[in-house]
Amino acid sequence: MSTLETASKPVSTPAAAVQEETPSSTDPNRLGERLIRILIPVAMLGALILLWAWYVTAYDVPHYILPSPSRVAKAMIEDWHILGPALLVTLKITFTALALALIGGVALAVLLIQSKWIELALYPYAVILQVTPIVAIAPLILIYAPTTQSALLICAWLVAFFPILSNTAQGLKSVDHNLLNLFELYGANRWQSLYLLRLPAALPYFLTGLRIGGGLALIAAVVAEFAAGSAGAGSGLAFRLLESQFRLNIPRLFAALILLSVTGVLIFFATSLISHLLLHKWHESAVKREN
């Protein structure tokens, strides 16, 4: 075979090699790693539950002091007609407050970066609202709010609002000045720079604020209900916790606590999943590295 014929043939080996070396989503190593990431926390949880059950049985602990896992599970099932509606009330307040915090936090962050004078005028008062304990503000909100539910919503909103505001504002101000100068060079106006440059650059900061705000909204909804002392059919899980404590129904108290903990974990995982879906293809913090 001549040298000319050899050179004219398409070289397919390097492409095939590159294709073989490209990591696949069905790679056994990756699947094994994902499985381990799931199995280790589940195994740890199972071990803690077994230790809990052994301790209660071995030391004959009364159920009104520390109930066994089986008693808690029984209370969860038997009292679901009480705990379920209370959970829905708490979730409604949490997600409504989080949605309002998202809208208000992003809108105010965009407003703050328009002018240093606006930032100097408004940002200190946002800091004051953040550093003042919500338990101290709750009695005033209960006086001025038209209903108890609206007071709880305002309290949860105040707590979730600042992390979203501060993170989004920091992201909007952290844009590379060279890119800003490039946009100005090409004649982009302020809103084009905001939409095409500042907001995408601030997205990782905003998602961090979303993760923080989601957990804080749930915490604030519970704390605000403690402070309000609301009771009745329209009450959330906080009232059910207090009710169970006064009645020494400790299994139901543990069941309500577990519902709150699971809700907080699910909120964290949901916000983390949103962050992963929006960032994993382009941002350095979420891109999968090979080394």
C-alpha positions, 0 to 999 in steps of 0.5 A: 500500500502506498503512502498516499493511500495510507494518508487518504484513509480516514483515521477513526481510531482516535475518535473511537478512543475518545468516545470510549474514554468519555465517561458515561452516565451508566458507568458502573463506577459512577453508579456504585458511587451514587449507590454508596452515597444513598446507602451510607445515610440510610444505614446510619439512620437504621443504626440510630433507630435500632440503638434508640429501640434497644436503649428504650427496651434495655433500660425500661424507659417509660413511654412518657419520657422517651417512647420507642420507635414503634410507639412513635410510628403508631402515633403517626398513623393513628393521629394522622387525622390531627397531624396531617391537617396541621402539617398542611397549614405549616406548609402553606405558611412556609411556601407562601412566605418563601414565594413572597420572599423570592419576589420581594428579595430579588426585586429589592436587590435589583433596585439596590444595585441601581444606585448607591444612594438607594442602597444606603437608604434602604439596606440598613433597615433590611439589616435591622429587620434581620438582626431583630429576633422574630420572637420580639417582633411577633407580638407587635405583628399580632397586634397590627395584622388583621388575622393570626394567619397573616401575622404568621405569614409576615413573620415567616416572610421577614426571616426568609426575606433577608438571605435571598436579598443579601445573596442576590444583591451580592451576586448582582454586584460581583459581576466582572467589571471587564464584562460590564465595560464590554457591554458598555462598549457595545452600547448595551443599556442598563436593562440589557446589562441586567438581563443578559449579564448581571442576573445570570452571573447572580444565579448561583448567589440567588440559589444559595439564598434560596436554600437558606431561605427555604429552611428559615421559612419553615423555622420561622413559621413554627417559631411564629406560631409558638409566639402567637399561641394560636390554637384550634382547627386551623393551627399548624404543627407548632400548636400540636407540639405544645398540645402534646407536651401539655397532655404528656402525649410524647409519642405524638410530640415525637411524630410531629417533630419527625414530620417537621424534620422530614419537611425541612430535609425535603425542602433542602433537597428540593432547593438543592435539586433546583440549584443542580439543574440550573448550574450543573452544565456551566457553573464551576461549583456544580460541574463534575470534575474528573480529578 
